[in-house]
Amino acid sequence: MTAQRRDTLRSILDAALHAVAPDKAIHRHVTVAGSAMTIAGQPYDLDSFDRIFIIGAGKGAAPMAATLETMLGNRITEGIICVKYGHTVPTRIVDVREGAHPVPDANGEQAARDILAIAEKATERDLVLCVITGGASALTPALVEGIRLEDGKKATSLLLECGATIHEINAIRKHLSIFGSGNLARAAHPARLAALIISDVVGDNLDVIASGPTSPDSSTFAQCMEIVERYGIRDRLPANILARLEAGARGEIAETPKQGDPVFSTVQNVLVATNLQALEAAAAAALQAGYTPRILTSTMTGEARDKARELVDTAMNLCLDGKEVAGPVCLLAGGETTVTITGSGLGGRNQEMALAASLYLQDCEHITMLCAGTDGSDGPTDAAGGFACSRTLERAACCSLDAQAYLADNNAYHFLDKTDNLLKTGPTLTNVMDLALVLVDCPR
């Protein structure tokens, strides 16, 4: 990959990340002038509230809370948010806690219970501002009585390992949680609650983002049991979790709050940033760089290695049969793929996609790709994703690396590291799923 193409891919990614930065997302949807605040067109008279609280969680929650602090100043009474380790920013009033992601820990559990305590003391004369971004579900693992944190961690790890989607993982999380699935809204009722949400899920479903702490839950205990059976994990789930899900499916345990529940009558949920917004900004940057942008999808799902092949095929088809396109093209796709883990290596879905793509790009000098997680952390690694081009396998051969073997072992991190194709951005403090950028410079 030429340095120019690598720089172009990185500049397009940076433009996308800039567009969905949490502080900018807040300013697009929230205005404050004196005592008048407007959130997505909804007016709030700040003088009519006795207290204003800021709560929330997620990888990008800290800059959102800090921005609200700047806008509201001393009107804020107190607040607590929980972010992933290393994702903090300075705040003056809001207490920023840190927890583990994607597998939760005790710090996140305590933070969740403290956030719930603030919500529970709010009255009808108070305003609760809630900031939610991707990662909030794992960062707030307050579980129902009888389910230990270790049990929840085992279930989450099991679902991740078997390739369950975020929708499926969250469905089960929601039925074990006292924080998600509308329970935070229940705790804050009858206070006014405005939730400012950055979406990290395909389809931008409010009840799926962060397990929907301020939204009606559309999932059911019965669906949870279908997921358990689909992945064949009945005998591997902690017994107390399986017993709860089975009891719920039999109707012996009350369902999570649903549409029409009075607890949502004082709630305003606002999507402030999405994957599509990032793709649109990437498209504008690609055009400025001299590429014709084509947004393929913002709802990409499926196995990472399969999606890599599909993207490469799409890029190759642009230049087949002598049907040249009018100038270079940048293909753009967003969403969240999955990886079914069968090996013992290190990596993430974006790194796996980049490694898989390199296997198909060996004779395609005109195609280069970047796959990245918008939060800057792809899987349990310090990388955001990786690059792929026709020279990747050449470099691998020089290092005596077998790309197919690394892919079979789910060891994309070490392959990309040794071939100088890892992307490391550090925490971006936002999260709108993943982006795949493909430059197609058709040969003339």
C-alpha positions, -999 to 999 in steps of 0.1 A, spaced: 0 0 0 14 34 -9 18 60 17 -6 82 -2 -34 57 -2 -29 49 35 -30 86 43 -61 91 22 -79 62 40 -69 77 74 -80 112 65 -114 98 54 -118 79 86 -108 110 106 -135 130 89 -160 104 98 -149 103 135 -150 141 136 -186 142 124 -198 119 153 -177 134 181 -198 135 212 -194 172 219 -205 181 184 -234 157 186 -246 175 218 -243 210 202 -263 198 171 -293 189 193 -291 210 225 -292 248 229 -292 268 261 -300 305 262 -304 318 297 -331 297 314 -343 283 281 -330 250 269 -341 232 238 -334 195 231 -342 184 196 -370 210 194 -384 202 228 -383 232 252 -373 230 288 -376 259 313 -346 254 335 -360 278 362 -389 254 367 -367 226 380 -354 223 415 -325 202 406 -307 190 374 -288 157 374 -265 143 348 -262 105 346 -252 80 320 -226 55 306 -206 45 276 -173 49 259 -181 85 248 -202 95 278 -174 117 294 -172 144 266 -210 145 264 -212 151 301 -184 177 300 -202 195 272 -234 197 291 -215 210 321 -201 238 300 -236 247 287 -254 245 320 -227 256 345 -238 258 381 -274 248 373 -262 211 376 -267 196 411 -247 165 407 -240 136 384 -223 102 378 -214 85 346 -194 54 339 -169 50 310 -144 24 299 -110 26 315 -89 53 298 -119 71 283 -122 99 308 -121 137 303 -119 164 330 -153 174 345 -160 199 372 -193 185 388 -200 151 372 -183 122 389 -166 101 361 -163 64 371 -144 38 351 -153 2 344 -144 -28 322 -156 -35 287 -167 -58 270 -166 -81 300 -179 -61 330 -163 -57 364 -172 -47 400 -164 -11 394 -190 -8 367 -215 -27 389 -210 -2 417 -212 28 393 -245 15 379 -260 12 414 -249 47 423 -263 61 390 -296 43 398 -296 59 433 -294 94 418 -322 86 394 -344 72 422 -341 104 443 -353 126 414 -388 140 418 -414 155 394 -397 189 400 -363 176 388 -347 172 354 -325 142 346 -301 144 316 -288 110 306 -259 105 282 -257 71 265 -232 57 241 -219 23 230 -205 2 257 -229 13 284 -245 -21 288 -213 -38 298 -203 -7 319 -235 -8 340 -238 -45 350 -262 -41 379 -280 -75 380 -312 -88 395 -311 -104 429 -297 -139 428 -275 -133 398 -238 -126 406 -216 -104 385 -194 -134 377 -224 -152 363 -232 -123 341 -196 -121 329 -196 -158 320 -228 -154 300 -214 -124 282 -181 -141 273 -200 -172 262 -222 -152 238 -192 -133 224 -173 -165 218 -201 -181 199 -206 -152 176 -239 -138 189 -250 -104 176 -251 -74 198 -290 -76 196 -289 -111 209 -264 -104 236 -284 -74 248 -317 -93 248 -303 -116 275 -285 -88 293 -317 -69 295 -335 -97 312 -308 -100 339 -304 -62 345 -319 -37 369 -304 -9 349 -312 -16 312 -344 -25 295 -362 7 306 -353 3 343 -333 35 345 -364 54 332 -385 35 358 -361 46 385 -362 83 374 -400 85 371 -418 109 376 -389 133 369 -384 147 334 -358 126 317 -340 135 285 -316 109 271 -290 119 245 -279 88 227 -251 79 203 -261 47 185 -237 17 182 -261 -8 169 -274 -18 135 -308 -2 129 -304 24 157 -331 6 178 -334 26 210 -342 -5 231 -310 -22 218 -285 7 223 -269 1 257 -297 -24 264 -322 5 263 -320 19 299 -345 47 290 -366 29 263 -394 4 262 -380 -31 257 -392 -51 227 -374 -83 236 -389 -111 257 -379 -140 279 -391 -163 252 -367 -147 227 -339 -151 251 -345 -189 253 -345 -190 215 -311 -174 215 -299 -200 241 -311 -228 219 -298 -213 187 -262 -213 199 -265 -245 219 -253 -230 251 -280 -243 275 -256 -266 293 -228 -239 295 -248 -211 309 -247 -205 347 -276 -225 362 -292 -195 379 -293 -175 347 -308 -204 327 -334 -209 355 -344 -172 354 -347 -172 316 -368 -204 317 -390 -191 345 -396 -159 326 -404 -177 294 -431 -197 314 -445 -163 326 -435 -168 362 -414 -136 362 -426 -102 352 -414 -89 318 -393 -58 313 -411 -24 308 -429 -23 275 -443 3 252 -472 22 269 -458 19 304 -464 52 323 -427 54 333 -420 66 297 -445 94 297 -419 119 310 -390 106 288 -375 121 257 -350 99 238 -329 116 212 -304 100 188 -276 125 184 -251 105 163 -253 74 141 -232 53 118 -249 68 87 -238 103 98 -202 90 99 -206 74 65 -220 106 50 -190 126 64 -166 100 50 -183 103 16 -177 140 17 -141 136 26 -136 109 -1 -151 133 -27 -127 160 -16 -98 136 -20 -108 129 -56 -128 97 -52 -164 92 -62 -181 79 -30 -206 51 -29 -222 43 4 -231 6 3 -248 1 36 -249 13 72 -264 -20 84 -236 -45 76 -238 -77 96 -225 -112 93 -192 -130 97 -163 -105 93 -143 -127 69 -174 -132 47 -181 -94 45 -144 -89 36 -149 -111 5 -181 -94 -4 -165 -59 -3 -135 -71 -23 -158 -87 -49 -178 -54 -52 -146 -35 -57 -132 -59 -83 -165 -59 -102 -161 -21 -108 -132 -28 -131 -142 -61 -147 -147 -67 -184 -131 -34 -194 -160 -14 -180 -140 13 -164 -156 36 -139 -153 73 -143 -124 79 -121 -114 64 -87 -142 52 -64 -144 50 -26 -167 23 -13 -181 28 21 -198 4 45 -208 6 81 -223 -17 107 -211 -44 130 -199 -78 119 -192 -108 141 -165 -134 146 -171 -170 155 -141 -178 175 -125 -212 168 -89 -204 174 -68 -191 203 -53 -160 187 -58 -123 194 -78 -98 173 -112 -82 167 -138 -82 140 -122 -53 120 -88 -68 122 -102 -102 111 -119 -84 82 -86 -68 71 -67 -101 73 -94 -119 53 -94 -91 27 -57 -94 22 -62 -130 11 -84 -118 -18 -63 -87 -28 -31 -105 -38 -35 -96 -74 -55 -64 -70 -30 -35 -68 -57 -10 -75 -77 -18 -43 -69 -8 -8 -90 -12 23 -92 1 59 -115 -16 85 -119 2 118 -140 4 150 -151 40 155 -144 37 192 -107 30 187 -107 -4 204 -114 -35 182 -119 -65 204 -97 -70 234 -68 -52 218 -52 -17 216 -59 -15 179 -89 0 161 -86 -22 131 -63 -28 101 -53 -21 65 -53 -45 36 -38 -43 1 -21 -64 -26 12 -61 -9 1 -75 25 7 -111 15 41 -102 -1 52 -87 32 38 -117 51 59 -141 28 90 -121 36 83 -126 73 74 -163 68 39 -158 79 10 -180 67 -20 -156 64 -45 -185 62 -32 -201 94 -34 -168 112 -70 -164 101 -79 -199 111 -65 -192 146 -84 -158 148 -50 -142 152 -54 -112 131 -37 -88 156 -3 -105 154 -5 -109 116 -13 -73 110 12 -61 135 40 -81 119 31 -69 84 27 -32 96 -10 -31 89 -25 -24 123 -45 8 128 -40 23 163 -60 55 170 -63 53 208 -97 60 224 -118 81 201 -144 88 228 -173 80 204 -188 48 191 -210 43 161 -200 8 153 -175 0 125 -165 15 91 -150 -2 61 -134 21 35 -123 7 2 -103 28 -24 -107 15 -59 -82 30 -84 -91 11 -115 -62 5 -139 -63 23 -172 
